[in-house]
């Protein structure tokens, strides 16, 4: 019986070795067939350790699944992100020299350990070969197969807790490693270029908004600059870290991109509240926005707690999706209110919100259903991020349109406000001037009355007494008494002229003409001379100040005196007429005229007359025309 034991043992030993292929149903990968890159999925089986406590030495081929079996099998993202994943395949070095390879279970495998054994009778042994530190990629491991050796390879990996993870195992020839890495980093169908351009636009908007905040201290621009910074950082990091298996990219995809997105939306809602002045213009919308900011902050807090307490991917995904569905609901409510309010400024932001909503919705749909046939199978239009970025671009365009429109409205309002302030200032200044003029008029009336009552009576008394004294000394005239009487008469005339000019009731053209006619008639009646006073019938009903009345009267009076003293005329004519807004007075005589070379003999009289007329904005001129003509011209306005 003993002679049969050894053959029987060898038979079962060979049977167990053969069954290694039968249990796993794996096709062997021959090294000679791996030129540059080999996709492992058709040649491997997968085991998902959901409890994360399986001893690898207890693994059996029957525990593994083949993903290419019918019906087609797959590993869910929840399983990839929350479990230890084991990949099993056979490799045979059919060449005469050692062959080395890099193996990668997928870019977002944050943990990767490689084991090997000859067959099922041997324990799994960890291969010490690791990624070259200079490669700076964590999702790759290095191993070598000796010539003529066939072995099992087992890869234990754990994926990041993110929606972008996928099972894409590759076997890579080391000479092709750099090309492979560069290709997957840059093979984004031009989306990275579009992303960088959009980041540049967002950076410009950030600088513009922040500059507006610094100059005007408007919080709406500060909030928009934080929103632009958050979204620009999100997109820039997405482009710069695309398909890179480094620790920061794992952190970014798991947590930081969600953090930037929610922070950006919170501040965008705050910007919308400030930009539209919802507390004043739309109280209901303002309450809804405040509630939305609180809810988003709660979502972010819950997500942060779950992430840093190492919660499962399903909980993180549920929280993230709930917040996104809430944003969609908020966008729909905003759309409804915008349609009801029909405000043009709100419509600009609303259009941007709709674009953002549509772009984000398409992006979320592509992430949730990556195998959909609605969109092209490859290319730029297959990238979920592209639609998200297009939504942001249109939001940016409509924000600029809204900003231009608001600046236009604010400019119009500012002009109206400035005009109202100017009108109010003019009104106050006018009232002030009216008050001053009223006070001046009252003071003029008081002085005029006082002069008439006090000085007038005194001068009249002097005049009467001097006349009485002159009559008593008629037999023996006293020259001084005659001078007193003459000066008293002159003083009375001048005082009457001053009282007339100061009385506000005489501040009209009619009063001026009447006074000139009265004075000229009374004065010229004392001389043996023919005189004519001609006044136009179209006397304007216009006010004229006391200063103008006084100056033109004194110049007229001086002109008549000069005629009586120097002209040796027998006839004088005074013409008063009006031309446009000017009053013109001409005093013409038939005397000997004025010799231009002897004007100096009149001394300062003519200069004073010239100065008085210029002081009231008028003109003074003397002409020789068969006598002398003095022309006075004064503007009435």
C-alpha positions as CSV (number, residue, x, y, z in Angstrom):
1,X,0.0,0.0,0.0
2,X,2.9,2.4,0.8
3,X,4.2,2.1,-2.7
4,X,1.0,3.8,-4.0
5,X,1.1,6.7,-1.6
6,X,3.8,8.8,-3.3
7,X,2.2,8.6,-6.8
8,X,-1.2,9.5,-5.2
9,X,0.3,12.5,-3.4
10,X,2.1,13.7,-6.6
11,X,-1.1,13.2,-8.5
12,X,-3.1,15.4,-6.1
13,X,-0.2,18.0,-5.9
14,X,-0.2,18.3,-9.7
15,X,-4.0,18.5,-9.7
16,X,-3.9,21.4,-7.2
17,X,-1.4,23.2,-9.4
18,X,-3.5,22.7,-12.4
19,X,-6.5,23.8,-10.6
20,X,-5.0,27.2,-10.0
21,X,-5.8,28.1,-13.6
22,X,-9.2,26.3,-13.4
23,X,-10.3,28.1,-10.2
24,X,-9.5,31.5,-11.5
25,X,-10.2,30.9,-15.2
26,X,-7.4,33.3,-16.0
27,X,-5.6,33.6,-19.3
28,X,-1.8,33.9,-18.9
29,X,-0.1,37.2,-19.9
30,X,3.1,36.5,-21.8
31,X,5.7,39.1,-21.3
32,X,6.8,38.9,-25.0
33,X,3.3,40.2,-25.9
34,X,3.6,43.3,-23.7
35,X,5.3,45.8,-25.9
36,X,4.4,49.1,-24.3
37,X,1.0,48.9,-22.5
38,X,-1.4,46.1,-21.6
39,X,-4.9,46.6,-20.3
40,X,-5.3,44.0,-17.6
41,X,-9.1,43.8,-17.2
42,X,-9.7,40.9,-19.7
43,X,-7.0,38.8,-17.9
44,X,-7.8,39.3,-14.3
45,X,-10.3,38.6,-11.6
46,X,-11.5,40.9,-8.8
47,X,-12.3,40.4,-5.2
48,X,-14.0,43.1,-3.1
49,X,-13.2,42.9,0.6
50,X,-16.1,45.0,1.9
51,X,-15.2,44.2,5.5
52,X,-11.5,45.1,4.9
53,X,-10.4,42.3,7.2
54,X,-9.6,39.4,4.8
55,X,-6.3,37.6,5.3
56,X,-4.7,37.4,1.8
57,X,-3.4,33.9,2.6
58,X,-7.0,32.6,2.8
59,X,-8.0,34.0,-0.6
60,X,-9.2,31.4,-3.1
61,X,-9.9,31.6,-6.8
62,X,-13.6,31.0,-6.3
63,X,-13.8,34.2,-4.3
64,X,-12.9,36.3,-7.3
65,X,-15.1,37.7,-10.1
66,X,-14.2,38.0,-13.8
67,X,-15.5,41.4,-15.1
68,X,-15.8,40.1,-18.7
69,X,-18.1,37.3,-17.9
70,X,-21.7,37.2,-19.2
71,X,-23.7,38.9,-18.0
72,X,-21.1,41.7,-17.8
73,X,-20.1,42.5,-14.2
74,X,-18.7,45.7,-12.7
75,X,-17.5,47.1,-9.4
76,X,-19.5,50.0,-8.0
77,X,-17.9,53.2,-7.0
78,X,-19.1,52.7,-3.4
79,X,-17.2,49.4,-3.4
80,X,-14.1,50.9,-5.0
81,X,-14.0,53.8,-2.6
82,X,-14.9,52.0,0.6
83,X,-13.3,48.5,0.3
84,X,-10.0,46.8,-0.2
85,X,-9.9,45.6,-3.8
86,X,-7.8,42.6,-4.9
87,X,-6.8,42.1,-8.5
88,X,-5.5,38.7,-9.5
89,X,-3.8,37.6,-12.8
90,X,-1.1,35.2,-14.2
91,X,2.1,36.3,-15.9
92,X,4.7,34.2,-17.7
93,X,8.1,35.5,-18.7
94,X,8.6,33.5,-22.0
95,X,11.8,35.5,-22.7
96,X,15.4,34.8,-21.9
97,X,15.9,37.9,-19.8
98,X,14.2,39.3,-16.8
99,X,11.2,41.6,-17.5
100,X,10.1,44.5,-15.3
101,X,6.8,46.2,-15.3
102,X,4.8,49.0,-13.6
103,X,1.4,48.0,-12.6
104,X,-1.4,50.5,-11.9
105,X,-4.9,49.6,-10.7
106,X,-6.2,53.1,-11.6
107,X,-5.0,56.7,-11.2
108,X,-7.0,57.3,-8.0
109,X,-5.7,54.2,-6.1
110,X,-4.2,55.9,-3.1
111,X,-2.9,52.6,-1.7
112,X,-1.3,49.9,-3.8
113,X,0.6,46.7,-2.6
114,X,1.8,43.9,-5.0
115,X,2.1,40.2,-4.0
116,X,3.3,37.2,-5.9
117,X,3.5,33.4,-5.7
118,X,4.4,30.5,-8.0
119,X,1.1,28.7,-7.5
120,X,-1.7,28.0,-4.9
121,X,0.6,26.0,-2.7
122,X,2.8,28.9,-1.9
123,X,2.0,31.8,0.4
124,X,1.6,35.3,-1.0
125,X,4.8,37.3,-0.7
126,X,4.9,41.1,-1.0
127,X,7.0,42.4,-3.8
128,X,9.2,45.1,-2.3
129,X,9.6,47.1,-5.5
130,X,8.0,50.6,-5.3
131,X,7.5,53.5,-7.5
132,X,10.6,55.5,-8.3
133,X,10.4,58.7,-6.1
134,X,11.3,60.8,-9.0
135,X,8.1,59.7,-10.8
136,X,5.9,61.4,-8.1
137,X,3.0,59.0,-8.8
138,X,1.5,56.9,-6.0
139,X,-0.8,54.7,-8.2
140,X,2.1,52.7,-9.7
141,X,4.1,49.8,-8.4
142,X,7.2,48.1,-9.9
143,X,7.9,44.4,-10.1
144,X,10.2,42.0,-12.0
145,X,9.6,38.5,-13.5
146,X,12.6,36.2,-13.9
147,X,13.1,34.5,-17.3
148,X,11.1,31.2,-17.8
149,X,9.0,31.8,-14.6
150,X,5.2,31.8,-14.5
151,X,3.6,33.4,-11.4
152,X,0.4,34.8,-9.9
153,X,0.3,38.5,-9.2
154,X,-2.1,39.8,-6.6
155,X,-2.6,43.6,-6.2
156,X,-4.3,45.0,-3.1
157,X,-5.5,48.5,-3.6
158,X,-7.8,51.1,-2.0
159,X,-9.3,54.0,-4.0
160,X,-9.9,57.6,-3.1
161,X,-13.4,58.5,-1.8
162,X,-14.4,60.4,-4.9
163,X,-16.8,60.2,-7.9
164,X,-13.9,60.2,-10.4
165,X,-12.5,56.8,-9.4
166,X,-12.6,53.9,-11.8
167,X,-11.1,50.5,-12.2
168,X,-8.5,50.9,-15.0
169,X,-5.6,48.4,-14.4
170,X,-2.6,48.6,-16.7
171,X,0.6,46.7,-17.1
172,X,3.3,49.2,-18.4
173,X,6.7,48.7,-19.9
174,X,9.1,50.9,-18.0
175,X,10.5,52.4,-21.2
176,X,7.0,53.6,-22.0
177,X,6.1,54.8,-18.5
178,X,6.9,58.5,-19.0
179,X,5.0,58.6,-22.3
180,X,2.0,56.9,-20.7
181,X,1.9,59.3,-17.7
182,X,2.2,62.3,-20.0
183,X,-0.5,61.0,-22.3
184,X,-3.1,60.5,-19.6
185,X,-2.3,63.9,-18.0
186,X,-2.6,65.8,-21.3
187,X,-5.2,63.7,-23.1
188,X,-8.1,65.9,-22.1
189,X,-9.3,66.8,-25.5
190,X,-8.3,70.5,-25.1
191,X,-10.4,71.0,-22.0
192,X,-7.3,72.1,-20.0
193,X,-6.8,75.0,-22.5
194,X,-10.4,76.1,-22.1
195,X,-10.1,75.7,-18.3
196,X,-7.0,77.9,-18.2
197,X,-8.7,80.6,-20.3
198,X,-11.7,80.6,-18.0
199,X,-9.4,80.8,-15.0
200,X,-7.8,83.8,-16.5
201,X,-11.2,85.5,-17.0
202,X,-12.2,84.7,-13.4
203,X,-8.9,86.1,-12.2
204,X,-9.6,89.4,-14.1
205,X,-13.0,89.5,-12.6
206,X,-11.5,88.9,-9.2
207,X,-9.1,91.8,-9.6
208,X,-11.8,94.1,-11.0
209,X,-14.3,93.2,-8.2
210,X,-11.7,93.6,-5.5
211,X,-10.6,97.0,-6.9
212,X,-14.2,98.1,-6.8
213,X,-14.5,97.0,-3.2
214,X,-11.4,98.9,-2.2
215,X,-12.6,102.0,-3.9
216,X,-16.3,102.0,-3.0
217,X,-16.4,99.6,0.0
218,X,-19.4,97.7,-1.6
219,X,-19.6,94.3,0.0
220,X,-21.3,92.9,-3.1
221,X,-17.9,93.2,-5.0
222,X,-16.0,91.6,-2.1
223,X,-18.4,88.6,-2.2
224,X,-18.1,88.3,-5.9
225,X,-14.3,88.4,-5.7
226,X,-14.3,85.5,-3.2
227,X,-16.7,83.6,-5.5
228,X,-14.4,84.2,-8.5
229,X,-11.4,83.1,-6.4
230,X,-13.1,79.9,-5.2
231,X,-14.2,78.9,-8.7
232,X,-10.9,79.8,-10.3
233,X,-9.0,77.8,-7.7
234,X,-11.4,74.9,-8.2
235,X,-10.9,74.8,-12.0
236,X,-7.2,75.6,-12.0
237,X,-6.5,72.8,-9.5
238,X,-8.7,70.5,-11.5
239,X,-6.6,71.2,-14.6
240,X,-3.2,71.1,-13.0
241,X,-3.9,67.9,-11.1
242,X,-5.8,66.1,-13.8
243,X,-5.1,62.3,-13.6
244,X,-2.3,62.7,-11.1
245,X,-1.9,60.1,-8.3
246,X,-0.4,62.4,-5.7
247,X,-1.7,62.8,-2.1
248,X,-2.9,66.4,-2.6
249,X,-5.0,65.3,-5.6
250,X,-6.6,62.6,-3.5
251,X,-7.4,65.3,-0.9
252,X,-8.6,67.6,-3.6
253,X,-11.0,65.2,-5.2
254,X,-12.3,63.8,-1.9
255,X,-12.9,67.1,-0.1
256,X,-11.3,70.3,-1.3
257,X,-13.1,70.7,-4.6
258,X,-16.4,70.4,-2.8
259,X,-15.3,72.9,-0.2
260,X,-14.3,75.4,-2.8
261,X,-17.6,74.9,-4.7
262,X,-19.8,75.4,-1.7
263,X,-17.9,78.4,-0.4
264,X,-18.1,79.9,-3.9
265,X,-21.9,79.4,-4.0
266,X,-22.4,80.8,-0.5
267,X,-20.6,84.0,-1.4
268,X,-22.3,84.1,-4.8
269,X,-25.7,84.1,-3.1
270,X,-24.4,86.8,-0.7
271,X,-23.3,88.8,-3.8
272,X,-26.7,88.4,-5.4
273,X,-28.4,89.7,-2.2
274,X,-26.2,92.8,-2.1
275,X,-26.2,93.4,-5.9
276,X,-30.0,93.3,-6.1
277,X,-30.5,94.9,-2.7
278,X,-32.9,92.2,-1.8
279,X,-33.5,93.4,1.8
280,X,-35.1,96.5,0.3
281,X,-36.5,95.4,-3.1
282,X,-37.3,91.7,-2.6
283,X,-37.8,90.8,1.1
284,X,-39.1,87.3,0.3
285,X,-36.2,86.5,-2.0
286,X,-33.8,87.9,0.6
287,X,-35.2,85.5,3.3
288,X,-34.9,82.6,0.8
289,X,-31.3,83.5,0.0
290,X,-30.3,83.8,3.7
291,X,-31.9,80.4,4.4
292,X,-30.0,79.0,1.4
293,X,-26.7,80.3,2.8
294,X,-27.3,78.7,6.2
295,X,-28.3,75.4,4.6
296,X,-25.2,75.3,2.4
297,X,-23.1,76.1,5.4
298,X,-24.7,73.1,7.2
299,X,-24.0,70.8,4.2
300,X,-20.4,71.9,4.2
301,X,-20.1,71.4,8.0
302,X,-21.6,67.9,7.8
303,X,-19.4,66.9,4.8
304,X,-16.3,68.2,6.7
305,X,-17.2,66.2,9.8
306,X,-17.9,63.1,7.8
307,X,-14.7,63.4,5.8
308,X,-12.3,64.0,8.7
309,X,-14.0,61.2,10.8
310,X,-13.3,58.8,7.9
311,X,-16.9,58.1,7.1
312,X,-17.8,55.9,4.2
313,X,-17.9,57.1,0.6
314,X,-21.7,56.5,0.4
315,X,-22.3,59.0,3.2
316,X,-20.0,61.6,1.6
317,X,-21.7,61.1,-1.8
318,X,-25.2,61.4,-0.3
319,X,-24.3,64.6,1.4
320,X,-22.7,66.1,-1.7
321,X,-25.6,65.0,-4.0
322,X,-28.2,66.4,-1.5
323,X,-26.4,69.8,-1.5
324,X,-26.4,69.8,-5.3
325,X,-30.0,68.9,-5.6
326,X,-30.7,71.7,-3.1
327,X,-28.8,74.1,-5.4
328,X,-30.9,73.0,-8.3
329,X,-34.1,73.5,-6.3
330,X,-32.9,77.0,-5.2
331,X,-32.1,77.8,-8.8
332,X,-35.6,76.8,-9.9
333,X,-37.2,78.9,-7.1
334,X,-35.0,81.9,-8.1
335,X,-36.2,81.4,-11.7
336,X,-39.8,81.5,-10.7
337,X,-39.4,84.6,-8.6
338,X,-37.5,86.3,-11.4
339,X,-40.2,85.6,-13.9
340,X,-42.8,87.0,-11.5
341,X,-40.8,90.2,-10.6
342,X,-39.8,90.9,-14.2
343,X,-36.9,93.2,-13.1
344,X,-34.3,93.7,-15.9
345,X,-31.3,93.7,-13.5
346,X,-32.5,90.6,-11.8
347,X,-33.1,89.0,-15.2
348,X,-29.4,89.4,-16.1
349,X,-28.3,87.5,-13.0
350,X,-31.2,85.1,-13.5
351,X,-30.0,84.3,-17.0
352,X,-26.5,83.6,-15.6
353,X,-28.0,81.4,-12.9
354,X,-30.0,79.4,-15.6
355,X,-26.8,78.9,-17.6
356,X,-25.0,77.7,-14.4
357,X,-27.9,75.5,-13.6
358,X,-28.0,73.8,-17.0
359,X,-24.2,73.4,-17.2
360,X,-24.1,71.9,-13.7
361,X,-27.0,69.6,-14.4
362,X,-25.4,68.2,-17.5
363,X,-22.1,67.8,-15.7
364,X,-23.8,65.9,-12.8
365,X,-25.7,63.7,-15.3
366,X,-22.5,62.7,-17.1
367,X,-20.8,61.9,-13.7
368,X,-23.8,59.8,-12.6
369,X,-24.3,58.1,-16.0
370,X,-20.8,57.9,-17.6
371,X,-21.9,55.3,-20.1
372,X,-24.8,57.3,-21.6
373,X,-25.1,57.5,-25.3
374,X,-26.7,60.9,-25.4
375,X,-23.3,62.6,-25.8
376,X,-20.4,61.7,-28.0
377,X,-18.4,58.7,-26.7
378,X,-15.1,60.5,-26.8
379,X,-13.8,64.1,-27.2
380,X,-14.4,67.4,-25.5
381,X,-18.1,67.0,-25.3
382,X,-17.8,63.9,-23.3
383,X,-16.1,65.7,-20.4
384,X,-18.5,66.5,-17.6
385,X,-16.3,69.5,-16.5
386,X,-16.7,71.1,-19.9
387,X,-20.4,71.8,-19.4
388,X,-19.9,73.0,-15.8
389,X,-17.3,75.5,-17.2
390,X,-19.6,76.6,-20.0
391,X,-22.3,77.4,-17.4
392,X,-19.8,79.4,-15.4
393,X,-18.7,81.3,-18.6
394,X,-22.2,82.3,-19.4
395,X,-22.8,83.3,-15.8
396,X,-19.8,85.5,-16.1
397,X,-21.0,87.1,-19.3
398,X,-24.5,87.8,-17.9
399,X,-22.9,89.2,-14.7
400,X,-20.9,91.7,-16.8
401,X,-24.1,92.7,-18.7
402,X,-25.9,93.2,-15.4
403,X,-23.0,95.2,-14.1
404,X,-23.0,97.5,-17.1
405,X,-26.8,97.9,-16.8
406,X,-26.6,98.6,-13.1
407,X,-23.8,101.1,-13.6
408,X,-25.9,102.9,-16.2
409,X,-28.9,103.0,-13.8
410,X,-26.7,104.2,-10.9
411,X,-25.2,106.9,-13.1
412,X,-28.6,108.1,-14.1
413,X,-29.7,108.0,-10.5
414,X,-26.5,109.9,-9.5
415,X,-27.1,112.5,-12.1
416,X,-30.7,112.9,-10.9
417,X,-29.5,113.1,-7.3
418,X,-26.8,115.6,-8.1
419,X,-29.3,117.7,-10.0
420,X,-31.8,117.5,-7.1
421,X,-29.0,118.5,-4.7
422,X,-28.0,121.3,-7.0
423,X,-31.6,122.5,-7.3
424,X,-32.0,122.3,-3.5
425,X,-28.7,124.3,-3.1
426,X,-29.9,126.8,-5.7
427,X,-33.2,127.1,-4.0
428,X,-31.6,127.7,-0.6
429,X,-29.2,130.2,-2.1
430,X,-32.1,131.9,-3.9
431,X,-34.0,132.0,-0.6
432,X,-30.9,133.4,1.1
433,X,-30.5,136.0,-1.6
434,X,-34.2,136.9,-1.3
435,X,-33.8,137.2,2.4
436,X,-30.7,139.4,2.0
437,X,-32.5,141.6,-0.6
438,X,-35.6,141.8,1.5
439,X,-33.4,142.9,4.4
440,X,-31.6,145.4,2.2
441,X,-34.9,146.7,0.9
442,X,-36.2,147.1,4.4
443,X,-33.0,148.8,5.4
444,X,-33.2,151.1,2.3
445,X,-36.8,151.9,3.2
446,X,-35.9,152.7,6.7
447,X,-32.9,154.9,5.8
448,X,-35.0,156.6,3.1
449,X,-37.8,157.3,5.6
450,X,-35.3,158.5,8.3
451,X,-33.6,160.8,5.8
452,X,-36.9,162.2,4.6
453,X,-38.3,162.6,8.1
454,X,-35.1,163.7,10.0
455,X,-32.7,165.2,7.5
456,X,-35.4,166.5,5.2
457,X,-37.1,168.5,7.9
458,X,-33.7,169.9,9.1
459,X,-32.6,170.9,5.5
460,X,-36.0,172.4,4.9
461,X,-35.7,174.4,8.1
462,X,-32.2,175.7,7.1
463,X,-33.6,176.6,3.7
464,X,-36.6,178.5,5.1
465,X,-34.5,180.3,7.7
466,X,-31.9,181.3,5.1
467,X,-34.7,182.7,2.9
468,X,-36.1,184.7,5.8
469,X,-32.7,186.0,6.7
470,X,-32.1,186.9,3.0
471,X,-35.4,188.8,2.9
472,X,-34.6,190.7,6.1
473,X,-31.2,191.7,4.7
474,X,-32.5,192.5,1.3
475,X,-31.5,196.1,1.7
476,X,-28.1,195.1,2.7
477,X,-27.5,191.7,1.2
478,X,-25.1,189.4,2.9
479,X,-23.3,187.1,0.5
480,X,-22.9,184.2,3.0
481,X,-26.7,184.0,3.6
482,X,-27.2,183.8,-0.2
483,X,-24.7,180.9,-0.3
484,X,-26.4,179.2,2.6
485,X,-29.7,179.4,0.8
486,X,-28.2,178.2,-2.5
487,X,-26.4,175.3,-0.8
488,X,-29.5,174.4,1.2
489,X,-31.4,174.2,-2.1
490,X,-28.7,172.0,-3.7
491,X,-28.6,169.8,-0.6
492,X,-32.3,169.4,-0.7
493,X,-32.1,168.4,-4.4
494,X,-29.3,165.9,-3.8
495,X,-31.0,164.5,-0.7
496,X,-34.3,164.0,-2.7
497,X,-32.3,162.2,-5.3
498,X,-30.7,159.9,-2.7
499,X,-34.0,159.2,-1.0
500,X,-35.6,158.5,-4.4
501,X,-32.8,156.1,-5.4
502,X,-32.9,154.3,-2.0
503,X,-36.7,153.8,-2.0
504,X,-37.4,150.2,-3.2
505,X,-40.8,151.3,-4.5
506,X,-39.0,153.3,-7.2
507,X,-37.0,150.2,-8.6
508,X,-38.8,150.2,-11.9
509,X,-38.0,151.6,-15.4
510,X,-41.2,153.6,-15.3
511,X,-40.2,155.3,-12.0
512,X,-36.7,156.1,-13.4
513,X,-38.1,157.7,-16.6
514,X,-40.7,159.7,-14.6
515,X,-38.0,161.0,-12.2
516,X,-35.6,161.9,-15.0
517,X,-38.5,163.8,-16.9
518,X,-39.5,165.6,-13.7
519,X,-36.0,166.6,-12.7
520,X,-35.0,167.8,-16.2
521,X,-38.2,169.8,-16.6
522,X,-37.9,171.4,-13.2
523,X,-34.2,172.2,-13.8
524,X,-34.4,173.5,-17.4
525,X,-37.3,175.7,-16.5
526,X,-34.9,177.9,-14.6
527,X,-33.1,178.8,-17.9
528,X,-34.0,180.8,-20.9
529,X,-33.7,177.9,-23.2
530,X,-35.9,175.7,-25.4
531,X,-35.9,172.1,-24.3
532,X,-37.7,168.9,-25.5
533,X,-38.0,165.7,-23.6
534,X,-39.0,162.7,-25.8
535,X,-39.8,159.4,-24.2
536,X,-40.6,156.2,-26.1
537,X,-44.0,154.7,-25.6
538,X,-42.7,151.1,-25.2
539,X,-41.4,151.5,-21.7
540,X,-40.6,147.9,-20.5
541,X,-42.2,146.7,-17.3
542,X,-38.9,145.8,-15.8
543,X,-37.2,146.3,-12.4
544,X,-34.0,148.2,-12.2
545,X,-31.8,148.4,-9.1
546,X,-31.3,151.5,-7.0
547,X,-27.6,151.5,-7.8
548,X,-28.3,151.7,-11.6
549,X,-31.0,154.3,-11.1
550,X,-28.7,156.5,-9.0
551,X,-25.7,156.2,-11.3
552,X,-27.5,156.9,-14.6
553,X,-29.4,159.8,-13.0
554,X,-26.2,161.4,-11.7
555,X,-24.5,161.1,-15.1
556,X,-27.6,162.6,-16.7
557,X,-27.7,165.4,-14.2
558,X,-23.9,166.1,-14.8
559,X,-24.5,166.1,-18.5
560,X,-27.3,168.7,-18.3
561,X,-25.2,170.9,-16.0
562,X,-22.3,170.8,-18.5
563,X,-24.8,171.9,-21.3
564,X,-25.8,174.9,-19.1
565,X,-22.3,175.8,-18.1
566,X,-20.2,175.2,-21.2
567,X,-22.2,174.7,-24.4
568,X,-23.7,178.2,-24.8
569,X,-26.7,176.4,-26.4
570,X,-30.2,177.8,-26.9
571,X,-31.9,174.5,-27.4
572,X,-31.5,171.1,-25.8
573,X,-33.2,167.8,-26.5
574,X,-33.4,164.7,-24.2
575,X,-34.4,161.5,-25.9
576,X,-35.2,158.3,-23.9
577,X,-35.7,155.1,-25.9
578,X,-35.2,151.3,-25.5
579,X,-33.4,148.8,-27.7
580,X,-33.6,145.2,-26.8
581,X,-32.7,145.0,-23.2
582,X,-30.9,148.3,-23.1
583,X,-32.1,151.8,-22.1
584,X,-30.6,154.6,-24.2
585,X,-30.6,158.3,-23.1
586,X,-29.3,161.0,-25.5
587,X,-28.7,164.7,-24.4
588,X,-28.2,166.8,-27.5
589,X,-27.6,170.6,-27.7
590,X,-27.0,173.1,-30.5
591,X,-24.1,174.7,-28.7
592,X,-20.5,175.2,-29.7
593,X,-19.6,171.5,-29.3
594,X,-16.6,170.1,-27.5
595,X,-13.0,170.4,-28.8
596,X,-11.4,167.0,-28.4
597,X,-8.1,168.7,-27.7
598,X,-9.6,170.6,-24.7
599,X,-11.4,167.7,-23.0
600,X,-8.9,167.9,-20.1
601,X,-10.5,171.2,-19.0
602,X,-13.5,169.2,-17.8
603,X,-11.1,167.6,-15.2
604,X,-12.4,164.5,-13.5
605,X,-16.0,165.1,-14.4
606,X,-16.0,163.1,-17.6
607,X,-13.9,160.4,-16.0
608,X,-16.3,160.0,-13.2
609,X,-19.2,159.9,-15.6
610,X,-17.4,157.2,-17.6
611,X,-16.6,155.2,-14.4
612,X,-20.2,155.4,-13.2
613,X,-21.6,154.0,-16.5
614,X,-19.0,151.2,-16.6
615,X,-19.8,150.4,-13.0
616,X,-23.4,149.5,-13.9
617,X,-22.4,147.6,-17.1
618,X,-23.2,150.5,-19.4
619,X,-21.4,152.9,-21.7
620,X,-20.8,156.6,-22.0
621,X,-19.9,158.5,-25.2
622,X,-19.7,162.1,-26.5
623,X,-20.2,163.1,-30.1
624,X,-19.8,166.4,-32.0
625,X,-22.8,166.8,-34.3
626,X,-23.8,170.5,-34.8
627,X,-23.4,170.8,-31.1
628,X,-22.8,168.1,-28.5
629,X,-24.5,164.8,-28.1
630,X,-24.0,162.7,-24.9
631,X,-25.1,159.1,-25.2
632,X,-25.8,157.0,-22.2
633,X,-26.6,153.3,-22.6
634,X,-27.5,151.0,-19.7
635,X,-28.5,147.3,-19.7
636,X,-31.8,146.6,-17.9
637,X,-30.9,143.0,-17.1
